[in-house]
């Protein structure tokens, strides 16, 4: 019996889905000192992050993924490649849904 070939993670599709679900593009990402926010990373993870820069600088889209910028994770301090962002919704508790 043949099995279907599993789909690979497609960051371009993830970005389109996220933007359709009220996420923001990185052109409007908050700057340093404007607070913590949720980011969708190029690897498909959703993390709480903050920006360490006073200016917006992004990397253009290429064969690896869509336009992205570097932010800093709140819990670990690691750098993350963010492709979309949104403010955390505190009314629903700590449940975070990943865009498909």
N, C-alpha and C positions, 0 to 999 in steps of 0.2 A: 504494500500500500504506500502510495506517495503522500508525503506531507507537504503542506504549503510552506513556502520559504518565508521565514519571519520577516516582518517589516523592520527596517532600520529606523533609528530615530532621525527625524527630519526637522532640523531647527527652523527652516522656513515655514513649514506647516504648523509647528508649535507656535511661532510668532503670529501667524494669521489667526489661529484659534484663540490665542490670548487676547489679541486686539479686538476680536469679536465679543469677548467676554469682559469688557470694560477695563482692560489693562491699558496702560499708556505707553507710547513709544519713548525711546531713550532721549529724544530731542528735548523732552520736558522733565527729565529726571531731576529730583531735588539736589541742590548743591550742599557743600559742607555747612553744617550748622542748621539745616532746615529739617532735621529729624530723621527717624528710621522708617524704612518702607520695605515692602516685599519686592523681590526681584525674581524674574524667571531667567534662569541661567541658560547658556547655550547647550548645556548637557541635560536640560529638562528638569532641574531641581528648582524648588521654590524656597528661598531663604530670606530671612530678615537681614537687611543690610543698611549701610549708610555710605554717603559719598565722602571721600577724603579730599576732593578738589573744590576750589572756588570757581571753577569754570567747567564748561561741558566740552569734552573731547571724546570723539568716538572713532572706532575703527570701521572702515567701509566694509560693505558686504563682499564676500568672496566665495570661493568654492567650499569653504568649511562652514559657513553660516551667514546669517543676516548681519546687518549693522549692529555693533555691540560696543559697550563701554565697560571699564573696570570699576568695581565698587568693592567695599570691604564688608565681610560678614560680621554681624554683631556678636554672635556667640563664639566664633573661633578666631576671628581676625584675619582669616584667609581672604585672598583676592578672588573675586568672582567675575565672570564674563556675563554681564546682564544684557538681555535682548529686549526686555519689557519690564515695567514696574507698575505698582499701585500702592496706595495707602492701605495699611492693614485694617481689616474690619473687626473692630473690637466688640461689636454687638453680638457676633456669633461665637464668641469664645475663641479657643485656640485652634479650631478646625480649619485647615487650609486645604483647598481642593486644587489638584494639579490639572491644568488644561490638557485635554487629550490630544 
